[in-house]
Amino acid sequence: RTVAKGSRPHVHRSCMSTELTTARILEVTERLMATTDDPDRITVRRIAAAAGVAVSAISYHFGSRDALMVAAMARCYTRFNAERLNRLTAAVDAARPSPPPLDAVLTALLEPSVRWRYDPTSDYRVFLNFRAITRRSADPRLGQALAEEVDHLGLFLDVLARIAPHLTRAELGWRLHATLGIRDNVLRNRTRLVALAGTAIDPDDPARVLAELVAMTRCLFLAPAGRRVR
């Protein structure tokens, strides 16, 4: 339909209302996930009350509480990944035209995780609640699409390929995956870490934790002595 000059395009109120409602529900759910230790306390009724919507709106727009929490996690994950990519871009730009230092790339990858983990005002609990509901769910597909969202990590692989040309893309992928696994174990299993290593390296000092993570994972990408670089 042609819109007369100077007039506003017609926007169906029901569409706008639906978008506002889903955005409000997602915003509230994400806030509850960020401030609640136990996902069982984040009930459909609690979400609906906080969002000012009917309980039926949750199932209408998202299907289930767990699906809604996955959608809220996706919003949070997008912001988290943006922080990583901003740091990676800064490292690349600072080193142009050469590849950035390996430690700068690893710091860009790991620093947001460490900072969110130790900052009580961060949204780190969103990740913990997401992990809890996907582990408890009888549906193995719940959260699968989000777990397989690795496009931003592919950008890290592109940069690492310039830094470590002795490694194939597959080898880089294995090493990047292992790096994230080391991060997970350090940040999520403090009890075992202290039992094994004590506290001479302070596990509650985020700057020291980040430095240790970078130091531990750096060796994964270095060329072994005597190995030719392709």
Salt bridges, closest charged atoms under 4 A:
GLU30 OE1 - ARG75 NE 3.04
GLU30 OE2 - ARG79 NH2 2.38
ASP37 OD1 - ARG125 NE 2.58
ASP38 OD1 - ARG136 NH2 3.98
ASP40 OD1 - ARG136 NH1 2.95
ASP66 OD1 - ARG65 NH2 2.65
GLU83 OE1 - ARG115 NH2 2.57
ASP93 OD1 - ARG96 NE 2.97
ASP103 OD1 - ARG218 NE 2.80
GLU111 OE1 - ARG87 NE 2.87
GLU111 OE2 - ARG115 NE 2.74
ASP123 OD2 - ARG79 NH2 2.62
ASP139 OD1 - ARG141 NE 3.16
ASP158 OD1 - ARG169 NH1 2.75
GLU171 OE1 - ARG227 NH2 3.98
ASP184 OD1 - ARG183 NH2 2.68
ASP184 OD2 - ARG188 NH1 3.93
ASP204 OD2 - ARG190 NH2 2.80
GLU212 OE2 - ARG208 NE 3.22
